[in-house]
Structure formats: C-alpha cells, structure tokens
Amino acid sequence: MVVCGDDGLAHRLAAELRHAYEEQVTLVVPPSERTVRPPVVGRARAVSAALLDRVVSAAVSRATGTGSNGSAGTGARGAAGGAAAGGGGEDGGVRPLLEAAEPTEAVLAEAGVERAAALALVYDDDETNIRAALTARRLNPRLRLVLRLYNRRLGQHIEDLLDQAAALAVGGAADGAAGGAVVADASTTVLSDADTAAPALAATAVAGTTKVVQTDGLLLRAVERPPPGPGRVADPGLATLALLSSTSNDPAFADGSEASGEQGPRLLPDAATVAAATGRGSVVLEQVAYSAGTALPPGRGVGVVAPFASLFSRRLRWSLAGLVGCVIALAVALWLATGIHPLGALYLTLLDLFAINDPAVGSSTERQVLQLLSGLVGLLLLPVLLAAVLEALGTFRGAGSLRKPPRGLGGHVVLLGLGKIGTRVLTRLRELDIPVVCVEATPEARGVAVARRLRVPVVLGDVTQEGVLEAAKIRRAHALLAVTSSDTTNLEAALYARSLRPDLRVVLRLYDDDFATAVYRTLRAAHPHALTRSRSVSHLAAPSFAGAMMGRQILGAIPVERRVLLFAALEVAGHGQLEGRTVGEAFRAGYWRVLALDTGEEGRGGSGLVWDLPETYVLRGADRVVLAATRRGLAELLGRRRRASGV
C-alpha cells in the first residue's frame, strides 16, 4: 500500500496500516518532513522512528549515488534492503519511504503504484490529491483509491468519475487480476479528516451527544449515555457498543486511551461485563436502518433570512404587546359604555388612536374620556413604531455582518478557530442546537462566512490578547473548544480560560501526542475537578482512512474517548470466524459483534435490515452482515494478519 501526504495524518495512517493490519506500506512525504517528528503513539512510535531512520538512509544512498537513475529498481531495492537489515520485514520490491515534493507521475511510479493494492492521498490541498488520483488511476486502473477532500460536493463527483474510469479501463473482466498485489476492488473512497474528527470534538465538549455513521444509504445511530446512579447499569438500547472510563478523573492520565487499563473504555463488551459495569457511562446503538441520505436537521437560526423574533428586541416586543393590550381594553370599554357592536367599538377606538375621528362634542362623558385616552395611547404608539422600523432596518442591514455575543448569554460553547476543523465543529454544534460563540483572528477565515450564515456570534481578535475571551463570555460558558492549527495558541487559550474559571470544561486540539499527554497530565493535576480532554485530528481520522484502504466495506467509525470503533458490511462467505456459526458464537468481545443482517430487500415498508437477530441464528455464506469491530478485530476478520504471516 502507498500513502502520500504532507502532515501528521500521513505518518499516522502509515503506522496504522503497519501496526493494526501488518501491511507493507510505502510512505511518500515532502523532504522537509524528515525534520518533523510523526505524531504517533504506543507501539506505532517505534515504527515511526524506523521510518525516520529509513529517510536518512535513503538520503545517504542517493548522496552516494545508489539508485541515482530515479527508477523503482536498484534504488528501491537498496532502501528495502536497509529496512530488512533493520528488521523492517519488507520484501525486496517495496520501498518503505520516499521523499518527493509533489506526487508526480514519476514519483507515483517509483513508489510502486502500478503494483500496489491501494493508494491513500492525504495532502492538505484538495487540488494536489485530485491531480495525483487522476494520474494514479491511469497508471493502475485496478488500484483502490482513498482521497482526502474537504469539499464534499466535489468529492462525490470525483468519486463517481474515478470509479467510472476504472470500470471502463478494467472492462469488467474477471480474469484481469495478475499477481497477489492486484485486487479486483478498484473503488474510490473520498473522506474528510474534518468530517471524521468534528463529531468527536463536539461530543467531547457536550456530554450525551449522538454519534451518527451514515453512508451508502445506511444509517447507524449511537448515543453516549451518562453514568446512571450508583449500582445501576445504563439502558443498553439495541446493543452496548462500549463502556466509558470508570472515572472522569482518569487516574492513569491516559485520557481514555488503551493505556488506561481496566479503568479505561471497554469496546464491544460482553453481557457479563456490561452487567458488572455499574455506575459507568456507555455508548449504545439506537438505530440501524436505511436512510434517504439527508443531512441532519439544522439548528435554530439557520438560514439567510432572519427569524421574526430577531427583528425586534425583547423590550420592543413587550412594548408593542402592551400597546395592543391598551387598544383592546379601550375598545372593550367603549363597547360597554355605548352598547355599540364590538367591531364598531374597535373601529372607533382606532380612529381616535390615529387622531382621524371627529371630536366627541355633545357625546357622553364616558365617550369623551375614552377618546382622550385613545389619543394619549396614539401619542405613545408613534415612538414605538419608529423604533420598530429602525430596529428592523438595522437587523436586515446587519444580516450580512457578524453578530456579537448577546449580553445575557450563558451555558454556551466557546469555539476557537474557524479553519477546516473549526468550521465542521461549528456546523455539528449547531446541528445539535447548542449555542456557540466563535473566536477567530482572521476575518477572511473559511468558517467566518459559515458563522454569518448560521447567525452565530463571532469575536474577531487574537485569542492570546487580553479581553478577547472575556468578550466571548468565557466566564459563563459551558466549555472551551480550542481547535486552531497552533498548539501553543490552543494551550495559551486554555490556560488563560482556566485562570478566569477553574472549573471550565476544556477540549484541546494538539498535534503532538507527547505534548498532549504532558499538557493533559498537568492540567488534570492543577484542576482535578474540571474536565480536560486533548484530541488529535489525525488520531481520530486515521482508522477511517486505514479501513477505507482495506476496502469499501468500511462504513465509518465513531470515537469512544481516545479509541475508535469501526463499522463494516461484510459478506459472510470466506470468513471462518463467522460462516457456519451462530450470532452468539460469532461474537468476540473486544474484537467484533454482528449488529444486523442485510437482506437486500429494501422497500415495501421494510428497511432491508434485520437488527434483532436471535443468538441462535446461524450465519450462512450467502449472508451479508453489518458489524462493529475494533481495529484489531477488523484486521483479523479481513485476514490480513494471516496472509502477512504466510498462514
């Protein structure tokens, strides 16, 4: 497999493929990446260190003239030989790492795209990924492509275009596969790290939020449920997908990762573990169904036209209501005093109100008094109507400008940064109808226009400057989400916010995992009663990209604290762990669990999914199932471990 990229996602994806799936990976990075430490954790850190050593070895080999012809021949064998000497375990035709400024046709050919099973293009620039994908599809029509694109609509068109090109090139020939490295699934999958990470960041800031996986018309909805009372177990829903950490204090200081041990999250627990996990929160499955593919409903205030309630201030609305009440009261009094028809009384009252009625000379005293009172109310109505007109004009004129935080705002989320990640997080928070105040230093940032359209208050200014967080009402906020592209900016904002409010819930987006761990431990020690979380976008997105490289059967992923749970649709045939076994026997705690049976009979009032399978149902080879799996479980199900070890 080949991974091309220019940031931490490329390194983490390569480590994910090597560590979880034991795949042979060629990593293509710009030359400057040799000075950047890849942000990986655990056992994968050793893999990353080995990759860096190979970068230096490759550079030395080129400096001494080895492989100077730029082909995939001698130079690639030399690099692979160095990897084998260092225990890399690669075969003689796979180059573990390649330096290139851009993924040109020559670079892709040298990386072995023509012989590769899958290619991931995860550059930060959409145009670079599209150009390389078109080139790679021409070099190898049977190649499985995974692209990182921020533009959703463009991604759908590119995915259809590349799949159509592959179908025309292959021609549907069943005997076209040549060699073990060529696969028949020449699919194209377009993913966005922002879309993958945004729900996790939003869910971290707001407890109890819904996690949704929606792809190819299939909808899986899971919800995070808070811990029940002492001695009680949370409602399992359709199935309990995970148990959350036993304590929010996380004494292992691992922030819900695998290093948290028994007190950390438990993915796909069995019934006995769930029954014994009293007082722990959980992630449960609520829905498995076919969906029309519509997006989540937007939150309040979404749209270009301002809602009616926002045209006038609350004080002005109360003033108008009071005047209307006075008019009705005067009309009722005139009806009772004169005995005329109620509509006639209202008509005469309005004439008196606007001073266009004849004076009540010669009428009863009651009528004259009511006429004077109506004229007085009319005088009070004039400034109120003028204020209403001015406020409405000001609202329409300011509809295209940024809103300021309301004076009495509280319980909101302060979002720092409106780049790619911040924009997706903002959209997700508004879908959940959560009040948000954004802070952005650049007026031309990508998410400023989105915030204006969603009518979300924005504070323009450098968050490191005094007074900016105060303008965002940080003292009355529910949580702080720092998702700028600068680790130091996020850290400085979090520390300053904690100095203003020690119990504030803080979520940090940090690039380097060692730095994130050190920050997390320090903040937890300094503020033991406040929730602190650190998240890496590449850490959240890499499992989804790795799963997509294994095939289109990967539906999506949901984060569980700092771990990831994957959803896949698999044919039972060829999987010995499933075929011929009952649903109960096929379940393997901590690895995989069958959630539903896809009958393929959508329509006629049915969803085509049987989610309440009995434990005694025997899985047949012709069945297609939807299952949840951990990274290790999915790798074992796909058989990559056995093939890599030669079994």
C-alpha positions as CSV (number, residue, x, y, z in Angstrom):
1,M,0.0,0.0,0.0
2,V,1.1,3.5,-0.7
3,V,0.4,6.6,1.5
4,C,1.1,10.1,0.2
5,G,0.8,13.2,2.4
6,D,2.4,16.2,3.9
7,D,1.2,16.3,7.5
8,G,0.7,14.1,10.6
9,L,-2.2,12.2,9.0
10,A,0.1,10.5,6.5
11,H,2.5,9.3,9.2
12,R,-0.3,8.1,11.5
13,L,-2.1,6.3,8.6
14,A,1.1,4.5,7.6
15,A,1.7,3.5,11.2
16,E,-2.0,2.3,11.5
17,L,-1.6,0.1,8.4
18,R,1.6,-1.4,9.6
19,H,0.6,-1.8,13.3
20,A,-3.0,-2.8,13.0
21,Y,-3.2,-4.5,9.6
22,E,0.5,-5.6,9.2
23,E,0.6,-4.3,5.6
24,Q,3.6,-3.4,3.5
25,V,3.5,0.4,3.2
26,T,5.4,2.9,1.1
27,L,5.2,6.4,2.6
28,V,5.7,9.4,0.3
29,V,6.3,12.7,2.1
30,P,8.0,16.0,1.2
31,P,11.7,16.3,2.0
32,S,11.0,18.8,4.8
33,E,9.1,16.1,6.7
34,R,12.3,14.5,7.8
35,T,12.7,17.2,10.4
36,V,9.2,16.8,11.8
37,R,8.5,14.1,14.3
38,P,5.5,12.0,13.3
39,P,2.7,12.2,15.9
40,V,2.2,8.6,16.7
41,V,1.6,6.8,20.0
42,G,2.3,3.4,21.7
43,R,4.0,0.7,19.7
44,A,3.5,2.7,16.5
45,R,6.1,5.2,17.7
46,A,8.8,2.5,17.1
47,V,7.5,2.1,13.6
48,S,7.7,5.8,13.0
49,A,11.2,6.0,14.4
50,A,12.2,3.3,12.0
51,L,10.7,5.2,9.1
52,L,12.7,8.3,10.0
53,D,15.9,6.2,10.1
54,R,15.0,5.0,6.6
55,V,14.6,8.5,5.4
56,V,18.1,9.3,6.5
57,S,19.3,6.0,4.9
58,A,17.6,6.8,1.7
59,A,19.1,10.3,1.6
60,V,22.6,8.9,2.2
61,S,22.0,6.3,-0.5
62,R,21.1,9.0,-3.0
63,A,24.0,11.1,-1.9
64,T,26.4,8.2,-2.6
65,G,24.9,7.6,-6.0
66,T,22.8,4.5,-5.2
67,G,19.7,4.4,-7.2
68,S,20.5,7.7,-8.9
69,N,18.6,6.7,-12.0
70,G,15.3,7.5,-10.1
71,S,13.7,4.2,-11.1
72,A,12.0,1.8,-8.8
73,G,14.7,-0.7,-9.4
74,T,18.1,-0.5,-7.7
75,G,17.2,2.5,-5.5
76,A,14.1,0.8,-4.2
77,R,15.9,-2.5,-3.6
78,G,18.6,-0.6,-1.7
79,A,16.1,1.1,0.5
80,A,14.2,-2.1,1.1
81,G,17.4,-3.9,1.9
82,G,18.2,-1.3,4.6
83,A,14.8,-1.8,6.0
84,A,15.3,-5.6,6.1
85,A,18.6,-5.1,7.9
86,G,16.8,-3.0,10.5
87,G,14.1,-5.6,11.0
88,G,11.6,-3.9,8.7
89,G,10.3,-7.2,7.3
90,E,9.6,-5.7,3.9
91,D,10.1,-7.7,0.7
92,G,12.6,-6.7,-1.9
93,G,10.2,-4.8,-4.1
94,V,8.7,-2.4,-1.6
95,R,10.4,0.9,-0.7
96,P,9.3,1.9,2.8
97,L,9.7,5.6,2.4
98,L,10.2,8.1,-0.4
99,E,10.9,11.8,-0.4
100,A,9.2,13.9,-3.0
101,A,7.9,17.5,-3.1
102,E,4.8,16.5,-5.1
103,P,3.2,13.2,-6.1
104,T,4.0,13.4,-9.8
105,E,3.7,10.5,-12.2
106,A,7.4,9.7,-11.8
107,V,7.1,9.7,-8.0
108,L,4.0,7.5,-8.0
109,A,5.7,5.1,-10.4
110,E,8.8,4.9,-8.2
111,A,6.5,4.3,-5.1
112,G,5.1,1.2,-6.9
113,V,1.6,2.4,-7.6
114,E,1.4,0.1,-10.6
115,R,1.8,-2.9,-8.3
116,A,0.1,-1.5,-5.2
117,A,-3.2,-2.7,-3.8
118,A,-4.3,0.7,-2.5
119,L,-3.2,4.3,-2.6
120,A,-4.1,7.0,0.0
121,L,-3.7,10.7,-1.0
122,V,-3.9,12.7,2.2
123,Y,-2.3,16.0,1.3
124,D,-3.9,19.1,2.9
125,D,-4.6,20.6,-0.6
126,D,-7.6,19.2,-2.4
127,E,-6.2,20.0,-5.8
128,T,-3.0,18.1,-5.2
129,N,-5.0,15.0,-4.2
130,I,-7.3,15.2,-7.2
131,R,-4.4,15.6,-9.7
132,A,-2.5,12.7,-8.2
133,A,-5.6,10.5,-8.1
134,L,-6.2,11.0,-11.8
135,T,-2.6,10.1,-12.6
136,A,-2.7,7.0,-10.3
137,R,-6.0,5.8,-11.9
138,R,-4.3,6.0,-15.3
139,L,-1.2,4.1,-14.1
140,N,-3.2,1.4,-12.4
141,P,-7.0,1.1,-13.2
142,R,-7.4,-1.6,-10.6
143,L,-6.0,0.5,-7.8
144,R,-8.1,1.1,-4.7
145,L,-8.0,4.9,-4.1
146,V,-8.7,6.8,-0.9
147,L,-8.7,10.6,-1.1
148,R,-8.8,13.3,1.5
149,L,-11.0,16.1,0.3
150,Y,-12.6,18.9,2.3
151,N,-15.1,19.8,-0.4
152,R,-18.0,17.3,0.0
153,R,-19.8,18.0,-3.3
154,L,-16.6,17.9,-5.4
155,G,-15.6,14.7,-3.6
156,Q,-18.8,13.0,-4.7
157,H,-18.2,14.0,-8.3
158,I,-14.6,12.9,-8.2
159,E,-15.5,9.6,-6.7
160,D,-18.0,8.8,-9.4
161,L,-15.6,10.0,-12.1
162,L,-12.7,7.8,-10.9
163,D,-15.0,4.7,-10.4
164,Q,-16.3,5.2,-13.9
165,A,-12.8,5.4,-15.3
166,A,-11.8,2.3,-13.5
167,A,-14.8,0.4,-14.8
168,L,-14.1,1.4,-18.4
169,A,-10.4,0.5,-18.1
170,V,-10.9,-2.8,-16.5
171,G,-13.9,-3.7,-18.7
172,G,-15.4,-6.0,-16.1
173,A,-13.0,-8.8,-17.0
174,A,-13.0,-11.4,-14.2
175,D,-9.6,-12.7,-15.2
176,G,-7.8,-9.4,-15.2
177,A,-6.1,-9.8,-11.8
178,A,-2.4,-10.5,-12.2
179,G,-0.4,-11.2,-9.1
180,G,-1.2,-11.0,-5.4
181,A,-0.8,-7.2,-5.2
182,V,-3.6,-6.6,-7.7
183,V,-7.1,-6.5,-6.3
184,A,-10.5,-6.6,-8.0
185,D,-12.0,-3.9,-5.9
186,A,-10.9,-0.8,-7.8
187,S,-13.1,1.5,-5.8
188,T,-12.6,5.1,-4.9
189,T,-13.4,6.5,-1.4
190,V,-13.4,10.2,-0.6
191,L,-13.1,11.1,3.1
192,S,-12.5,14.2,5.1
193,D,-10.5,14.3,8.3
194,A,-12.5,17.3,9.3
195,D,-15.8,15.4,8.9
196,T,-14.4,12.5,10.8
197,A,-13.0,14.5,13.7
198,A,-15.7,17.2,14.1
199,P,-18.3,14.9,15.7
200,A,-15.8,13.6,18.2
201,L,-14.6,17.1,19.2
202,A,-18.2,18.3,19.5
203,A,-19.2,15.2,21.5
204,T,-16.3,15.8,23.9
205,A,-17.4,19.3,24.6
206,V,-21.0,18.3,25.2
207,A,-21.8,15.1,27.0
208,G,-24.6,12.8,25.9
209,T,-24.4,13.7,22.2
210,T,-25.4,11.4,19.3
211,K,-22.8,9.7,17.1
212,V,-24.0,9.0,13.6
213,V,-22.5,6.9,10.8
214,Q,-24.3,7.4,7.5
215,T,-23.0,6.0,4.2
216,D,-24.5,4.4,1.1
217,G,-28.0,4.9,2.4
218,L,-27.2,3.0,5.7
219,L,-27.7,4.9,9.0
220,L,-26.3,3.8,12.3
221,R,-27.0,6.0,15.2
222,A,-25.3,5.6,18.6
223,V,-25.7,7.8,21.7
224,E,-23.4,8.4,24.6
225,R,-25.3,7.9,27.9
226,P,-24.0,9.4,31.1
227,P,-23.3,7.1,34.1
228,P,-26.5,6.1,35.9
229,G,-26.9,6.2,39.7
230,P,-24.8,4.0,42.0
231,G,-25.4,0.3,41.5
232,R,-27.3,0.8,38.3
233,V,-26.5,-0.1,34.7
234,A,-27.2,2.2,31.7
235,D,-30.0,1.2,29.3
236,P,-28.3,-1.0,26.6
237,G,-30.5,0.1,23.7
238,L,-30.2,-2.3,20.8
239,A,-26.7,-3.2,21.8
240,T,-24.0,-1.8,24.1
241,L,-21.1,-0.8,21.9
242,A,-18.7,0.4,24.6
243,L,-18.3,1.2,28.2
244,L,-16.8,4.6,29.1
245,S,-14.0,5.1,31.5
246,S,-15.0,4.2,35.1
247,T,-14.0,7.6,36.3
248,S,-13.7,11.0,34.6
249,N,-10.6,11.7,36.6
250,D,-8.7,9.0,34.7
251,P,-6.1,8.2,37.3
252,A,-3.9,6.6,34.6
253,F,-3.6,10.0,32.9
254,A,-4.2,8.3,29.6
255,D,-7.4,10.2,28.7
256,G,-9.4,7.2,27.7
257,S,-6.8,5.5,25.6
258,E,-5.6,1.9,25.6
259,A,-3.1,2.8,28.3
260,S,-5.9,3.5,30.7
261,G,-6.2,-0.2,31.5
262,E,-9.3,-1.7,33.1
263,Q,-10.5,1.7,34.2
264,G,-10.4,3.0,30.6
265,P,-13.1,2.4,27.9
266,R,-14.1,-1.1,27.0
267,L,-15.1,-1.6,23.4
268,L,-17.7,-4.3,22.5
269,P,-18.1,-5.8,26.0
270,D,-19.9,-9.0,26.6
271,A,-23.1,-9.3,28.7
272,A,-21.3,-10.2,31.9
273,T,-19.0,-7.2,31.6
274,V,-22.0,-4.8,31.0
275,A,-23.9,-6.2,34.0
276,A,-20.9,-5.8,36.2
277,A,-20.2,-2.2,35.0
278,T,-22.4,-0.4,37.4
279,G,-22.1,3.4,37.5
280,R,-20.2,3.6,34.2
281,G,-21.4,5.5,31.2
282,S,-21.9,3.7,27.9
283,V,-22.2,4.1,24.1
284,V,-25.3,2.2,22.9
285,L,-26.7,1.6,19.5
286,E,-30.1,3.2,19.0
287,Q,-30.9,2.7,15.3
288,V,-29.8,0.6,12.3
289,A,-31.8,1.4,9.2
290,Y,-31.7,2.6,5.6
291,S,-31.8,6.3,5.2
292,A,-32.6,8.6,2.2
293,G,-29.2,10.2,2.8
294,T,-30.5,13.5,4.0
295,A,-28.4,15.6,6.4
296,L,-29.1,16.2,10.0
297,P,-31.6,18.9,10.6
298,P,-30.0,22.3,11.1
299,G,-30.3,24.1,14.4
300,R,-32.3,27.2,15.2
301,G,-31.5,30.4,13.3
302,V,-30.1,28.6,10.3
303,G,-30.8,30.5,7.0
304,V,-30.2,33.7,5.2
305,V,-33.5,35.4,6.3
306,A,-33.5,36.4,9.9
307,P,-36.3,34.8,12.0
308,F,-39.1,37.2,13.1
309,A,-38.2,37.1,16.7
310,S,-34.7,38.5,15.9
311,L,-36.1,41.5,14.0
312,F,-37.1,43.3,17.3
313,S,-35.5,43.4,20.7
314,R,-37.3,41.8,23.6
315,R,-38.1,45.2,25.2
316,L,-39.6,46.5,22.0
317,R,-41.8,43.4,21.6
318,W,-43.1,43.8,25.2
319,S,-43.9,47.5,24.4
320,L,-45.8,46.6,21.3
321,A,-47.7,43.9,23.2
322,G,-48.6,46.4,25.9
323,L,-50.0,48.9,23.4
324,V,-52.1,46.3,21.7
325,G,-53.5,45.3,25.1
326,C,-54.4,49.0,25.8
327,V,-56.2,49.3,22.4
328,I,-58.2,46.1,23.1
329,A,-59.0,47.4,26.6
330,L,-60.2,50.8,25.3
331,A,-62.4,49.0,22.6
332,V,-64.0,46.8,25.3
333,A,-64.6,49.9,27.5
334,L,-66.2,51.8,24.6
335,W,-68.4,48.8,23.8
336,L,-69.6,48.6,27.4
337,A,-70.1,52.3,27.7
338,T,-72.1,52.9,24.5
339,G,-73.5,49.5,23.7
340,I,-72.4,49.6,20.0
341,H,-71.2,46.5,18.2
342,P,-67.7,45.3,19.3
343,L,-66.2,45.7,15.9
344,G,-67.6,49.2,15.7
345,A,-66.1,50.0,19.1
346,L,-62.7,48.7,17.9
347,Y,-63.0,50.8,14.7
348,L,-63.9,54.0,16.6
349,T,-61.0,53.3,19.0
350,L,-58.5,53.0,16.2
351,L,-59.8,56.3,14.6
352,D,-59.3,58.0,17.9
353,L,-55.9,56.4,18.2
354,F,-54.7,57.8,14.9
355,A,-56.4,61.2,15.5
356,I,-58.6,61.0,12.4
357,N,-62.0,60.9,14.2
358,D,-64.3,63.8,14.9
359,P,-64.2,65.3,18.4
360,A,-66.8,63.7,20.7
361,V,-68.6,67.0,21.3
362,G,-72.1,66.5,22.7
363,S,-71.4,62.8,23.5
364,S,-71.5,61.2,26.9
365,T,-68.7,61.8,29.4
366,E,-67.6,58.2,29.1
367,R,-67.1,58.6,25.4
368,Q,-65.1,61.8,25.7
369,V,-62.8,60.3,28.3
370,L,-62.2,57.2,26.2
371,Q,-61.4,59.4,23.2
372,L,-58.8,61.3,25.2
373,L,-57.3,58.1,26.4
374,S,-57.2,56.7,22.9
375,G,-55.4,59.9,21.7
376,L,-52.8,59.5,24.5
377,V,-52.2,55.9,23.5
378,G,-51.7,57.1,19.9
379,L,-49.0,59.5,21.0
380,L,-47.2,56.7,22.8
381,L,-47.5,54.5,19.7
382,L,-45.6,56.8,17.5
383,P,-42.1,56.4,19.1
384,V,-42.7,52.6,19.4
385,L,-43.5,52.3,15.7
386,L,-40.5,54.4,14.8
387,A,-38.2,52.2,17.0
388,A,-39.6,49.1,15.4
389,V,-38.9,50.4,11.9
390,L,-35.3,51.4,12.9
391,E,-34.6,48.0,14.6
392,A,-36.0,46.0,11.6
393,L,-33.8,48.0,9.2
394,G,-30.8,47.6,11.4
395,T,-31.5,43.8,11.6
396,F,-31.7,43.5,7.8
397,R,-28.6,45.6,7.3
398,G,-26.7,43.6,9.9
399,A,-27.8,40.2,8.5
400,G,-24.7,40.1,6.4
401,S,-22.4,41.2,9.2
402,L,-21.1,39.3,12.2
403,R,-23.2,39.1,15.3
404,K,-21.8,40.0,18.7
405,P,-22.4,37.8,21.7
406,P,-25.7,38.7,23.4
407,R,-25.5,40.5,26.8
408,G,-27.1,37.7,28.8
409,L,-25.6,34.7,27.0
410,G,-24.6,31.8,29.2
411,G,-24.1,28.0,29.1
412,H,-22.6,28.2,25.6
413,V,-19.5,26.7,23.9
414,V,-16.6,29.0,23.0
415,L,-15.0,27.7,19.8
416,L,-11.5,29.0,19.0
417,G,-10.6,28.8,15.3
418,L,-12.7,28.7,12.2
419,G,-10.5,26.8,9.8
420,K,-11.3,23.5,8.3
421,I,-11.8,21.7,11.6
422,G,-13.4,24.6,13.4
423,T,-16.0,25.1,10.6
424,R,-17.1,21.4,10.7
425,V,-17.2,21.5,14.5
426,L,-19.3,24.7,14.4
427,T,-21.8,23.1,11.9
428,R,-22.0,20.0,14.1
429,L,-22.7,22.0,17.3
430,R,-25.5,24.0,15.5
431,E,-27.0,20.7,14.3
432,L,-27.2,19.7,17.9
433,D,-28.8,23.1,18.7
434,I,-26.0,24.1,21.1
435,P,-25.3,27.8,21.5
436,V,-21.8,28.8,20.2
437,V,-19.6,31.8,20.3
438,C,-16.7,31.7,17.9
439,V,-13.3,33.4,18.2
440,E,-11.2,34.0,15.1
441,A,-8.2,36.2,14.4
442,T,-8.6,36.4,10.6
443,P,-11.8,37.9,9.1
444,E,-11.2,36.0,5.9
445,A,-11.1,32.6,7.6
446,R,-13.1,29.8,5.9
447,G,-15.6,29.5,8.7
448,V,-16.5,33.2,9.2
449,A,-18.9,33.1,6.3
450,V,-20.5,29.9,7.7
451,A,-20.9,31.6,11.1
452,R,-22.5,34.6,9.4
453,R,-24.9,32.3,7.6
454,L,-25.8,30.4,10.8
455,R,-26.1,33.7,12.7
456,V,-23.5,32.6,15.2
457,P,-21.8,35.3,17.3
458,V,-18.2,35.8,16.3
459,V,-15.5,37.7,18.2
460,L,-12.7,38.9,15.8
461,G,-9.3,39.1,17.6
462,D,-6.2,37.3,18.7
463,V,-7.3,34.9,21.4
464,T,-3.9,35.4,23.1
465,Q,-4.7,39.0,23.7
466,E,-6.4,40.1,26.9
467,G,-10.1,40.8,26.6
468,V,-10.9,38.6,23.7
469,L,-12.1,35.6,25.7
470,E,-13.9,37.9,28.0
471,A,-15.8,39.3,25.0
472,A,-16.8,35.7,24.2
473,K,-18.4,35.4,27.7
474,I,-15.9,32.8,28.8
475,R,-16.9,33.2,32.5
476,R,-20.4,32.0,31.8
477,A,-19.5,29.4,29.1
478,H,-20.1,25.7,29.4
479,A,-17.0,24.6,27.6
480,L,-14.0,25.8,25.6
481,L,-13.1,24.1,22.3
482,A,-9.6,25.2,21.1
483,V,-9.2,23.9,17.6
484,T,-6.8,26.3,16.0
485,S,-3.8,25.0,14.0
486,S,-1.3,26.2,16.6
487,D,-0.7,24.0,19.6
488,T,0.8,26.9,21.6
489,T,-2.2,29.1,20.8
490,N,-4.6,26.4,22.0
491,L,-2.6,25.8,25.2
492,E,-2.3,29.5,26.0
493,A,-6.0,30.0,25.5
494,A,-6.9,27.0,27.7
495,L,-4.5,28.2,30.5
496,Y,-5.9,31.7,30.4
497,A,-9.5,30.4,30.4
498,R,-8.8,28.2,33.4
499,S,-7.3,31.2,35.2
500,L,-10.6,33.0,34.7
501,R,-12.8,30.0,35.5
502,P,-11.0,27.0,37.1
503,D,-13.9,24.6,36.6
504,L,-14.4,25.2,32.9
505,R,-14.6,22.1,30.6
506,V,-11.6,22.4,28.2
507,V,-11.0,20.4,25.0
508,L,-7.7,20.9,23.2
509,R,-6.7,20.0,19.6
510,L,-3.0,19.2,19.9
511,Y,-0.7,17.9,17.1
512,D,2.0,16.2,19.1
513,D,0.9,13.3,21.3
514,D,3.8,13.6,23.8
515,F,3.0,17.3,24.2
516,A,-0.7,16.5,24.5
517,T,0.0,13.9,27.2
518,A,2.2,16.3,29.2
519,V,-0.4,19.1,28.9
520,Y,-3.2,16.7,29.9
521,R,-1.5,15.5,33.0
522,T,-0.5,18.9,34.1
523,L,-4.0,20.4,33.6
524,R,-5.6,17.4,35.4
525,A,-3.2,17.7,38.3
526,A,-3.8,21.5,38.6
527,H,-7.6,21.3,38.1
528,P,-8.7,17.8,39.3
529,H,-12.4,18.7,39.4
530,A,-12.5,20.2,35.9
531,L,-12.8,18.0,32.8
532,T,-9.9,18.3,30.4
533,R,-9.5,16.5,27.1
534,S,-6.9,16.5,24.4
535,R,-7.7,15.3,20.9
536,S,-5.6,14.9,17.7
537,V,-7.4,15.1,14.4
538,S,-5.0,12.7,12.7
539,H,-5.5,10.2,15.6
540,L,-9.3,10.4,15.1
541,A,-9.2,10.2,11.3
542,A,-6.5,7.6,10.6
543,P,-8.6,4.5,11.5
544,S,-11.3,5.5,9.0
545,F,-8.7,6.1,6.2
546,A,-7.0,2.8,7.0
547,G,-10.3,0.9,6.9
548,A,-11.2,2.5,3.6
549,M,-7.8,1.3,2.2
550,M,-8.8,-2.2,3.1
551,G,-12.0,-2.0,1.0
552,R,-15.3,-0.2,0.6
553,Q,-16.9,-2.5,3.2
554,I,-15.9,0.0,5.8
555,L,-18.9,2.1,6.6
556,G,-17.5,4.6,9.1
557,A,-16.1,5.0,12.6
558,I,-17.2,6.6,15.9
559,P,-14.7,7.7,18.6
560,V,-15.0,6.4,22.1
561,E,-12.9,8.8,24.1
562,R,-9.4,8.2,22.6
563,R,-10.3,4.9,20.9
564,V,-12.2,4.2,17.7
565,L,-14.9,1.7,16.9
566,L,-15.3,0.8,13.2
567,F,-18.5,-0.3,11.4
568,A,-18.3,-2.6,8.3
569,A,-20.5,-4.5,6.0
570,L,-19.1,-7.9,5.1
571,E,-20.0,-11.0,3.1
572,V,-20.0,-14.0,5.5
573,A,-18.5,-16.3,2.9
574,G,-14.8,-16.7,3.3
575,H,-14.7,-15.6,6.9
576,G,-14.3,-18.7,9.1
577,Q,-14.9,-16.7,12.2
578,L,-18.5,-16.0,11.0
579,E,-19.6,-18.7,8.5
580,G,-21.4,-21.6,10.0
581,R,-21.5,-20.1,13.4
582,T,-24.5,-18.7,15.4
583,V,-24.7,-15.0,16.1
584,G,-23.8,-15.7,19.7
585,E,-20.8,-17.9,18.8
586,A,-19.6,-15.3,16.2
587,F,-19.5,-12.5,18.8
588,R,-16.0,-12.0,20.2
589,A,-15.8,-9.5,23.0
590,G,-13.3,-6.7,22.3
591,Y,-13.0,-7.6,18.6
592,W,-16.3,-7.7,16.7
593,R,-20.0,-8.0,17.1
594,V,-22.7,-8.7,14.4
595,L,-25.3,-5.9,14.6
596,A,-27.7,-6.6,11.7
597,L,-28.3,-8.9,8.7
598,D,-28.7,-7.1,5.4
599,T,-31.3,-9.0,3.4
600,G,-31.1,-6.6,0.4
601,E,-34.9,-6.3,0.3
602,E,-35.3,-2.6,0.9
603,G,-38.8,-1.2,0.3
604,R,-42.3,-2.5,0.7
605,G,-42.4,-1.0,4.2
606,G,-39.2,-2.7,5.3
607,S,-35.7,-1.4,5.8
608,G,-33.9,-4.5,4.4
609,L,-32.0,-4.8,7.7
610,V,-32.8,-7.4,10.4
611,W,-31.2,-6.0,13.5
612,D,-32.9,-8.1,16.2
613,L,-31.1,-11.3,15.2
614,P,-31.6,-14.2,17.7
615,E,-28.4,-15.5,19.2
616,T,-29.2,-18.9,17.7
617,Y,-29.3,-17.7,14.1
618,V,-26.7,-19.5,12.0
619,L,-24.7,-17.2,9.6
620,R,-24.6,-18.6,6.1
621,G,-22.1,-17.9,3.4
622,A,-24.7,-16.0,1.3
623,D,-25.5,-13.6,4.2
624,R,-24.2,-10.0,4.3
625,V,-23.9,-8.6,7.8
626,V,-23.3,-5.2,9.4
627,L,-20.9,-5.5,12.3
628,A,-19.0,-3.3,14.7
629,A,-15.3,-4.1,15.2
630,T,-12.2,-2.7,16.8
631,R,-9.1,-2.1,14.8
632,R,-7.5,-5.4,15.8
633,G,-10.8,-7.3,15.2
634,L,-11.3,-5.8,11.8
635,A,-7.7,-6.7,10.8
636,E,-8.2,-10.2,11.9
637,L,-11.6,-10.5,10.1
638,L,-10.1,-9.3,6.8
639,G,-7.4,-11.9,7.1
640,R,-4.5,-9.5,6.6
641,R,-2.7,-10.8,9.6
642,R,-2.8,-14.4,8.4
643,R,-1.7,-13.5,4.9
644,A,1.1,-11.4,6.2
645,S,2.4,-14.2,8.3
646,G,2.1,-16.7,5.5
647,V,-0.6,-18.8,7.1
